[in-house]
Amino acid sequence: MIEIGGTALSLLLCGVGGIFVGFIDSIAGGGGLVSLPMLLAMGLPPNLAIGTNKLAAACGNIVSSVQFIRAGKTKLSLAWRMIPLALAGSAAGSAFMIYLPEDVLRPLLLAVLAATAAVVFFKRDIGRNSASESAKVFSAKILAASFAIGAYDGFAGPGAGTFMVIVFAMVGFDFVVAAGNAKILAVGTNCTSLLLFIIWDQILYEYAVVLAAGLMIGAYFGSRTAIRRGAPFIRFVMMAVTIALLGKLLLEYGQAYLL
């Protein structure tokens, strides 16, 4: 592993930035879009940045999940059925990505995110009325959604947490319960990749501990804010995060096309 010593200033920025990332990510996902570039800007090689970010994100997701579970804003009865299918979907998505050319992957990802933004903006009733007590949450479409979420996470990655919340809202959960379910699923889908990063010694623990502390603080307050303020607030944050994600990828796609 490459040894990189963090300066006091860089570690401070890492912790403060982690609080902001954890707050947003606990509500609408997409935190990795900020935390990963932040680590790269601090000079970490990509492999160490990804591994370090994965460990810190897992800590934030656990804290956020606990808050949603304690508030009764999850469907724990579905967790054991969602996580295995999400893991299987992640493996399938990763395998498919290997054989898909990048010039096909980028436009496809942009199309998915554009569709996601359109759903959040135009379908005003999405995520407002909970169907979490209805029998339909135990139907095949919930399990199919879990597989699709895992496949997207393994296939593309960016904005996977945001996509998780959207999918759960589309199948009948209100935004608060959808966010809670997404956090539980995110913990499950992160486990395998995090274990591999630990085994491969691709985590810079000096940065990981500081970033994790910031993420956990932000996740604690973000999840509690989401639970307290409800679906309209989450919908607003979801829209902002989705547009920011779409804009970032459009910029990257434009730069790659020009080059």
CORRA-V731186 format. One record per backbone hydrogen bond with DSSP energy under -1.0 kcal/mol. NH is the residue of the N-H (numbers start at 1). CO is the residue of the C=O. E is the energy in kcal/mol with one decimal. If there is no record, write none. Layout:
nh = <NH,NH>
co = <CO,CO>
e = <E,E>
This chain:
nh = <11,12,13,14,15,16,17,18,19,20,21,22,23,24,25,26,28,29,33,34,35,36,38,39,40,41,43,44,49,50,51,52,53,54,55,56,57,58,59,60,61,62,63,64,65,66,67,68,69,70,71,72,73,78,82,83,86,87,88,89,90,91,92,93,94,95,96,97,98,100,104,105,106,108,109,110,111,112,113,114,115,116,117,118,119,120,121,122,123,124,126,128,131,134,137,138,139,142,144,145,146,147,148,149,150,151,152,153,154,155,156,157,160,163,164,165,166,167,168,169,170,171,172,173,175,178,179,180,181,182,183,184,185,186,187,188,189,190,194,195,196,197,198,199,200,201,202,205,208,209,210,211,212,213,214,215,216,217,218,219,220,221,222,223,224,225,226,227,228,229,230,234,235,236,237,238,239,240,241,242,243,244,245,246,247,248,249,250,251,252,253,254,255,256,257,258,259>
co = <7,8,9,10,11,12,13,14,15,16,17,18,19,20,21,22,24,25,30,31,31,32,34,35,36,37,40,39,45,46,47,48,49,50,51,52,53,54,55,56,57,58,59,60,61,62,63,64,65,66,67,69,68,75,78,79,82,83,84,85,86,87,88,89,90,91,92,93,94,97,101,101,102,104,105,106,107,108,109,110,111,112,113,114,115,116,117,118,119,122,123,125,172,131,134,135,136,139,140,141,142,143,144,145,146,147,148,149,150,151,152,152,157,159,160,161,162,163,164,165,166,167,169,168,127,174,175,176,177,178,179,180,181,182,183,184,185,186,190,191,192,193,194,195,196,198,197,203,204,205,206,207,208,209,210,211,212,213,214,215,216,217,218,219,220,221,222,223,224,225,226,230,231,232,233,234,235,236,237,238,239,240,241,242,243,244,245,246,247,248,249,250,251,252,253,254,255>
e = <-2.4,-2.1,-2.7,-2.0,-2.2,-2.6,-2.8,-1.8,-1.3,-1.4,-2.5,-3.0,-2.0,-2.1,-3.0,-1.9,-2.7,-1.5,-1.3,-1.9,-2.4,-1.6,-1.8,-2.0,-2.2,-2.5,-1.6,-1.7,-2.8,-2.6,-2.0,-2.7,-2.5,-2.2,-1.9,-2.0,-2.8,-2.0,-1.7,-2.1,-2.7,-2.1,-2.1,-2.4,-2.7,-2.3,-1.7,-2.0,-2.7,-2.7,-1.6,-1.5,-2.9,-1.8,-2.4,-2.6,-2.5,-2.6,-2.2,-2.6,-2.5,-2.1,-2.3,-3.0,-2.4,-2.2,-2.3,-2.2,-1.3,-1.1,-1.4,-2.1,-2.3,-1.6,-2.6,-2.3,-2.2,-2.1,-2.2,-2.5,-2.2,-2.1,-2.6,-2.2,-2.2,-2.2,-2.3,-2.8,-1.9,-1.6,-1.7,-1.7,-2.5,-1.7,-1.4,-1.7,-1.5,-1.0,-2.8,-2.1,-1.8,-1.9,-2.4,-2.6,-2.2,-2.5,-2.4,-2.4,-2.4,-2.5,-3.1,-1.6,-2.2,-2.6,-2.1,-1.7,-2.1,-2.5,-2.2,-2.1,-2.4,-1.5,-1.1,-2.1,-2.7,-2.9,-2.3,-1.9,-2.9,-2.3,-1.9,-1.8,-2.5,-2.4,-2.0,-1.7,-2.6,-1.6,-2.6,-2.3,-1.9,-2.1,-2.1,-2.5,-2.7,-1.1,-2.8,-1.0,-2.4,-2.5,-1.1,-3.0,-2.7,-2.1,-2.0,-2.8,-2.6,-2.0,-2.6,-3.0,-2.1,-1.9,-2.9,-2.4,-1.6,-2.1,-2.4,-2.4,-2.2,-2.8,-1.8,-1.7,-2.8,-1.9,-2.2,-3.0,-2.2,-2.0,-2.8,-2.6,-2.2,-2.3,-2.7,-2.6,-2.7,-2.4,-2.3,-2.3,-2.2,-2.3,-2.7,-2.5,-2.4,-2.5,-2.2,-2.2,-1.9>
